[in-house]
Amino acid sequence: MIGLGQLREQREAAAVQRRREQEFLRRSRIFNARLRTIGIDKDALDVQVKERKIQEAIEKARHEKFANDMKRNDRLMCLLEEQQKREIKDQNKALKEFQKNQTPETRREFDLNDPQALKKDRPARVSDTDPRCTISGMQKFAGEDLNYEQRMKFQKEQLREWSLQQQKDWKNALADQKLADDLYDKYRVEIDRKILELQRQEEESRRAVCTATKDFNRIQAAELAHKKELDKSQTLRDNMDEITFLLRGDFLSENPAQALSPLGDRVLVDRWKGMSPEQLMAIRHYQKEQVQENLRMKEQERRRDAEWDRQRVQAARAQILLEREQQRQHRERRRDLDFMNAELSQEQRAKNIYLKEEAYSNVPTAQYYAQFNTTTR
């Protein structure tokens, strides 16, 4: 099924193509001197009216077809939704019926969910041969199984009951499945019948549209043939009048006054025969003024560039002087720092020498520091 967006794009493309074809036909009529007429083109208008009617009939038939398709699809969707709802309802009903018929005692996990389990349970110890006794109780050892026959009998009975319950559940499931299949087959037959009915209606509507289109085309063809016969003589007379008008008119005589518009000082481009000497002189004068203006603008631009170059040179010189001053200050600070480092180095060497000499003498350390401080002062 075609989407609405794609359908809209197809319509727009068809409309654009139709307008292009009409514009091409109109240009071929206008720019052909032998077929151009004075006033309204009656043939072109009649052809456009006929094409519009045909296009409207085609669009109407297409819209009806799309509407029928949408109705048919809506009916099918409704039928499928109803069928799905019935199936879900039947499944839920079968599940509820199964759960209703099933008793708790027949379930395999009933021993885990038995409310009477504590009442039915035996005491922790019945006898010394109780199989529930643990190994640490020293009541039962490996190889001893006194309740083997009773346990095997009970297990066989339990397996038989489980098997019977499974067979019953399987039969119920098969019956439910068969009922669901029968209902589904009935629904499918009903849906197929409705689809065939919709297809038959669609074929009838399509045949009716085709018949109406053929009748309309036949009537239009007859009217067009009759119209051509009536307009043939009128076309011949119009052509003769047009030839006479063109031979005597301003177009072939090249009258300069025909280029003037009656609405003002406009110029009709399709009738213009060239400019007058006054207009040419005015254009040349305006071109000279433009040349002088361009020269003046270039001179201003040159002066502005020279001024900018002068300012850049001055800024560069100032920057160089500033960098030289900074370098000089840096050298002075570096020289002062080197001088200070040299003095500190000499004091450190003198202190080291004094310490070495004190190591070999008996002068106390306090006296040494006093002499050193007096000497430094």
C-alpha positions as CSV (number, residue, x, y, z in Angstrom):
1,M,0.0,0.0,0.0
2,I,1.4,3.4,-1.0
3,G,1.9,5.9,1.9
4,L,0.5,9.3,2.1
5,G,3.9,11.0,1.8
6,Q,4.8,9.1,-1.3
7,L,1.4,9.8,-2.8
8,R,1.8,13.5,-2.1
9,E,5.3,13.5,-3.7
10,Q,3.9,11.8,-6.8
11,R,1.1,14.4,-7.2
12,E,3.6,17.2,-6.8
13,A,6.0,15.7,-9.4
14,A,3.1,15.2,-11.8
15,A,1.9,18.8,-11.3
16,V,5.5,20.2,-11.9
17,Q,5.9,18.1,-15.1
18,R,2.5,19.2,-16.3
19,R,3.4,22.9,-15.8
20,R,6.7,22.4,-17.6
21,E,5.0,20.9,-20.6
22,Q,2.4,23.7,-20.7
23,E,5.2,26.3,-20.4
24,F,7.1,24.6,-23.3
25,L,4.0,24.6,-25.5
26,R,3.3,28.3,-24.6
27,R,6.8,29.3,-25.6
28,S,6.7,27.4,-28.8
29,R,3.5,29.3,-29.7
30,I,4.8,32.7,-28.6
31,F,8.2,32.6,-30.3
32,N,6.9,31.1,-33.5
33,A,6.1,34.2,-35.8
34,R,3.9,32.1,-38.1
35,L,1.7,30.7,-35.3
36,R,1.6,33.7,-33.0
37,T,-1.9,35.4,-32.7
38,I,-3.2,38.7,-31.4
39,G,-5.1,38.6,-28.1
40,I,-6.1,35.4,-26.2
41,D,-5.1,32.0,-27.5
42,K,-8.5,30.2,-27.6
43,D,-7.1,26.9,-28.8
44,A,-4.6,26.8,-25.9
45,L,-7.3,27.6,-23.4
46,D,-9.6,24.9,-24.8
47,V,-6.8,22.4,-24.7
48,Q,-6.0,23.4,-21.1
49,V,-9.7,23.1,-20.1
50,K,-9.9,19.6,-21.7
51,E,-6.7,18.5,-20.0
52,R,-7.9,19.8,-16.7
53,K,-11.2,17.9,-17.0
54,I,-9.3,14.7,-17.9
55,Q,-6.9,15.2,-15.0
56,E,-9.8,15.8,-12.6
57,A,-11.5,12.6,-13.8
58,I,-8.3,10.7,-13.3
59,E,-7.6,12.2,-9.9
60,K,-11.2,11.4,-8.9
61,A,-10.9,7.8,-10.0
62,R,-7.5,7.5,-8.2
63,H,-9.0,9.0,-5.0
64,E,-11.9,6.6,-5.1
65,K,-9.5,3.7,-5.6
66,F,-7.4,4.8,-2.6
67,A,-10.5,5.3,-0.5
68,N,-11.7,1.8,-1.3
69,D,-8.3,0.3,-0.5
70,M,-8.2,2.1,2.8
71,K,-11.7,0.9,3.6
72,R,-10.8,-2.7,2.7
73,N,-7.6,-2.5,4.8
74,D,-9.6,-1.1,7.7
75,R,-12.1,-4.0,7.5
76,L,-9.2,-6.5,7.4
77,M,-7.5,-4.9,10.4
78,C,-10.8,-5.0,12.3
79,L,-11.4,-8.6,11.5
80,L,-7.8,-9.6,12.5
81,E,-8.1,-7.7,15.7
82,E,-11.4,-9.4,16.5
83,Q,-9.9,-12.7,15.7
84,Q,-6.9,-12.0,18.0
85,K,-9.1,-10.9,20.8
86,R,-11.2,-14.1,20.4
87,E,-8.1,-16.3,20.5
88,I,-6.8,-14.6,23.6
89,K,-10.2,-14.9,25.3
90,D,-10.4,-18.6,24.4
91,Q,-6.8,-19.2,25.7
92,N,-7.6,-17.4,29.0
93,K,-10.9,-19.3,29.3
94,A,-9.1,-22.7,28.7
95,L,-6.4,-21.8,31.3
96,K,-9.0,-20.8,33.9
97,E,-10.9,-24.0,33.2
98,F,-7.8,-26.1,33.6
99,Q,-6.8,-24.3,36.8
100,K,-10.4,-24.7,38.1
101,N,-10.5,-28.5,37.4
102,Q,-7.1,-29.2,38.9
103,T,-7.1,-30.1,42.6
104,P,-4.2,-29.2,44.9
105,E,-3.7,-32.9,46.0
106,T,-2.9,-34.0,42.4
107,R,-0.1,-31.5,42.0
108,R,3.5,-32.8,42.2
109,E,4.6,-30.0,44.5
110,F,1.7,-30.5,46.9
111,D,4.0,-32.1,49.5
112,L,5.9,-28.8,49.6
113,N,2.8,-26.6,50.0
114,D,0.6,-28.9,52.1
115,P,-0.9,-26.9,55.0
116,Q,-1.2,-30.1,57.1
117,A,2.4,-31.1,56.6
118,L,3.4,-30.5,60.2
119,K,0.4,-32.5,61.5
120,K,1.1,-35.4,59.2
121,D,4.8,-35.4,59.9
122,R,6.2,-38.1,62.2
123,P,8.3,-37.5,65.3
124,A,12.0,-36.9,65.0
125,R,12.7,-40.5,66.0
126,V,10.4,-43.6,65.9
127,S,12.7,-46.5,66.4
128,D,16.3,-47.4,66.1
129,T,15.8,-48.4,62.5
130,D,14.3,-45.0,61.5
131,P,15.8,-44.0,58.1
132,R,15.7,-40.3,59.1
133,C,18.3,-40.9,61.8
134,T,21.7,-39.3,61.0
135,I,25.0,-41.1,60.9
136,S,26.2,-39.4,64.0
137,G,23.3,-41.0,65.9
138,M,24.7,-44.5,65.2
139,Q,21.2,-45.8,64.5
140,K,21.6,-46.7,60.8
141,F,24.6,-47.9,58.9
142,A,25.5,-48.4,55.2
143,G,23.8,-51.4,53.7
144,E,20.8,-51.4,56.0
145,D,17.4,-50.6,54.3
146,L,14.5,-52.1,56.3
147,N,11.8,-50.1,54.4
148,Y,12.9,-50.9,50.9
149,E,9.8,-52.8,49.8
150,Q,7.4,-50.3,51.2
151,R,9.3,-47.3,49.7
152,M,9.5,-49.0,46.2
153,K,5.8,-49.8,46.3
154,F,4.9,-46.2,47.3
155,Q,7.2,-44.8,44.5
156,K,5.6,-47.0,41.9
157,E,2.1,-46.0,43.0
158,Q,3.2,-42.3,42.9
159,L,4.7,-42.7,39.4
160,R,1.5,-44.4,38.2
161,E,-0.6,-41.5,39.5
162,W,1.7,-38.9,37.9
163,S,1.5,-40.8,34.6
164,L,-2.3,-40.9,34.7
165,Q,-2.4,-37.2,35.5
166,Q,0.0,-36.3,32.7
167,Q,-2.1,-38.4,30.2
168,K,-5.2,-36.6,31.4
169,D,-3.6,-33.2,31.0
170,W,-2.3,-34.1,27.6
171,K,-5.7,-35.2,26.4
172,N,-7.2,-32.0,27.7
173,A,-4.6,-29.9,25.9
174,L,-5.2,-31.8,22.6
175,A,-8.9,-31.2,22.9
176,D,-8.3,-27.5,23.6
177,Q,-5.9,-27.2,20.7
178,K,-8.4,-28.9,18.3
179,L,-11.1,-26.6,19.4
180,A,-8.9,-23.6,18.8
181,D,-7.9,-24.9,15.4
182,D,-11.5,-25.4,14.4
183,L,-12.4,-21.9,15.5
184,Y,-9.3,-20.5,13.6
185,D,-10.3,-22.4,10.4
186,K,-13.8,-20.9,10.7
187,Y,-12.4,-17.4,11.1
188,R,-10.1,-17.8,8.1
189,V,-13.0,-19.0,5.9
190,E,-15.0,-16.0,6.9
191,I,-12.1,-13.6,6.3
192,D,-11.5,-15.2,2.9
193,R,-15.1,-14.8,2.0
194,K,-15.1,-11.1,3.0
195,I,-11.9,-10.5,1.1
196,L,-13.4,-12.0,-2.1
197,E,-16.5,-9.8,-1.6
198,L,-14.3,-6.7,-1.3
199,Q,-12.3,-7.7,-4.3
200,R,-15.4,-8.1,-6.4
201,Q,-16.7,-4.7,-5.3
202,E,-13.3,-3.2,-6.2
203,E,-13.4,-4.7,-9.7
204,E,-16.9,-3.4,-10.3
205,S,-15.9,0.1,-9.2
206,R,-12.8,0.0,-11.4
207,R,-14.9,-1.1,-14.4
208,A,-17.4,1.7,-13.8
209,V,-14.5,4.2,-13.7
210,C,-13.1,2.9,-16.9
211,T,-16.5,3.0,-18.6
212,A,-17.0,6.6,-17.5
213,T,-13.5,7.6,-18.7
214,K,-14.1,6.0,-22.1
215,D,-17.5,7.8,-22.5
216,F,-15.9,11.1,-21.5
217,N,-13.0,10.7,-23.9
218,R,-15.4,9.8,-26.8
219,I,-17.5,12.9,-26.1
220,Q,-14.4,15.1,-25.9
221,A,-13.0,13.7,-29.1
222,A,-16.3,14.4,-31.0
223,E,-16.4,17.9,-29.6
224,L,-12.8,18.6,-30.5
225,A,-13.3,17.4,-34.1
226,H,-16.4,19.6,-34.5
227,K,-14.5,22.5,-32.9
228,K,-11.6,22.1,-35.3
229,E,-13.9,22.2,-38.3
230,L,-15.5,25.4,-37.0
231,D,-12.2,27.1,-36.2
232,K,-10.3,26.2,-39.3
233,S,-11.8,29.0,-41.4
234,Q,-11.5,31.5,-38.5
235,T,-7.8,30.5,-38.0
236,L,-7.1,31.2,-41.7
237,R,-8.7,34.7,-41.5
238,D,-6.8,35.4,-38.3
239,N,-3.5,34.4,-39.9
240,M,-4.2,36.8,-42.9
241,D,-5.0,39.6,-40.5
242,E,-1.9,38.9,-38.5
243,I,0.4,39.0,-41.6
244,T,-1.2,42.3,-42.7
245,F,-0.7,43.7,-39.2
246,L,2.9,42.7,-39.0
247,L,3.7,44.1,-42.4
248,R,2.2,47.4,-41.5
249,G,3.2,47.6,-37.9
250,D,6.1,49.1,-36.1
251,F,7.9,45.8,-35.4
252,L,9.1,45.3,-39.0
253,S,9.3,49.0,-39.8
254,E,11.7,49.4,-36.8
255,N,10.1,52.5,-35.4
256,P,12.2,53.9,-32.5
257,A,9.1,55.3,-30.8
258,Q,7.7,51.9,-30.2
259,A,10.3,51.2,-27.5
260,L,8.8,53.9,-25.2
261,S,6.4,52.6,-22.6
262,P,3.0,54.3,-22.3
263,L,3.3,54.0,-18.4
264,G,6.3,56.3,-18.0
265,D,10.0,56.5,-19.0
266,R,10.4,52.8,-19.1
267,V,12.0,51.0,-22.1
268,L,10.4,48.0,-23.7
269,V,13.2,45.6,-24.1
270,D,11.6,43.5,-26.8
271,R,11.1,46.6,-29.0
272,W,14.3,48.5,-28.2
273,K,16.4,49.6,-31.3
274,G,19.4,51.0,-29.6
275,M,20.5,54.0,-27.5
276,S,20.4,57.6,-28.7
277,P,23.7,59.8,-29.0
278,E,22.6,61.7,-25.9
279,Q,22.4,58.5,-23.9
280,L,25.8,57.3,-25.1
281,M,27.4,60.7,-24.2
282,A,25.8,60.5,-20.7
283,I,27.2,56.9,-20.2
284,R,30.7,58.0,-21.3
285,H,30.6,61.0,-19.0
286,Y,29.6,58.7,-16.1
287,Q,32.4,56.3,-16.9
288,K,35.0,59.1,-16.8
289,E,33.7,60.2,-13.4
290,Q,34.0,56.6,-12.2
291,V,37.6,56.4,-13.4
292,Q,38.5,59.7,-11.6
293,E,36.7,58.4,-8.4
294,N,38.7,55.1,-8.6
295,L,42.0,57.1,-9.0
296,R,41.1,59.2,-6.0
297,M,40.3,56.2,-3.9
298,K,43.6,54.5,-4.8
299,E,45.5,57.7,-3.8
300,Q,43.8,57.7,-0.4
301,E,44.5,54.1,0.0
302,R,48.2,54.7,-0.9
303,R,48.5,57.5,1.7
304,R,46.8,55.4,4.4
305,D,49.2,52.6,3.7
306,A,52.2,55.0,3.9
307,E,51.0,56.3,7.3
308,W,50.5,52.8,8.6
309,D,54.1,51.9,7.5
310,R,55.5,55.0,9.2
311,Q,53.7,54.1,12.5
312,R,54.9,50.5,12.3
313,V,58.5,51.7,11.8
314,Q,58.3,54.0,14.8
315,A,56.8,51.3,17.0
316,A,59.5,48.9,15.9
317,R,62.2,51.4,16.8
318,A,60.6,52.1,20.2
319,Q,60.5,48.3,20.9
320,I,64.2,47.9,20.0
321,L,65.1,50.8,22.4
322,L,63.0,49.2,25.1
323,E,64.7,45.8,24.6
324,R,68.2,47.4,24.7
325,E,67.3,49.2,28.0
326,Q,66.0,46.0,29.5
327,Q,69.2,44.2,28.4
328,R,71.4,46.9,30.0
329,Q,69.5,46.7,33.3
330,H,69.8,42.9,33.3
331,R,73.6,43.2,32.8
332,E,73.9,45.6,35.7
333,R,71.8,43.4,38.0
334,R,73.9,40.4,36.9
335,R,77.2,42.3,37.6
336,D,76.0,43.3,41.1
337,L,74.9,39.7,41.8
338,D,78.3,38.3,40.7
339,F,80.1,40.8,42.9
340,M,78.0,39.8,45.9
341,N,78.6,36.1,45.2
342,A,82.3,36.7,45.0
343,E,82.3,38.4,48.4
344,L,80.3,35.6,50.0
345,S,82.6,33.1,48.4
346,Q,85.7,34.8,49.9
347,E,84.0,34.9,53.4
348,Q,83.2,31.2,53.1
349,R,86.7,30.3,52.1
350,A,88.1,32.3,55.1
351,K,85.7,30.5,57.4
352,N,86.7,27.1,56.1
353,I,90.4,27.9,56.6
354,Y,89.8,29.1,60.1
355,L,87.9,25.9,61.0
356,K,90.7,23.7,59.7
357,E,93.3,25.6,61.7
358,E,91.1,25.3,64.9
359,A,90.9,21.6,64.5
360,Y,94.7,21.4,65.2
361,S,94.7,24.0,68.0
362,N,93.3,24.1,71.6
363,V,91.3,27.2,71.1
364,P,87.7,26.7,72.2
365,T,84.9,27.1,69.7
366,A,83.3,30.0,71.5
367,Q,86.5,31.9,71.4
368,Y,86.9,31.2,67.8
369,Y,83.5,32.5,66.9
370,A,84.2,35.6,69.0
371,Q,87.5,36.3,67.2
372,F,85.8,35.6,63.8
373,N,83.0,38.0,64.5
374,T,85.4,40.7,65.6
375,T,87.5,40.1,62.5
376,T,84.5,40.3,60.2
377,R,83.2,43.4,61.8
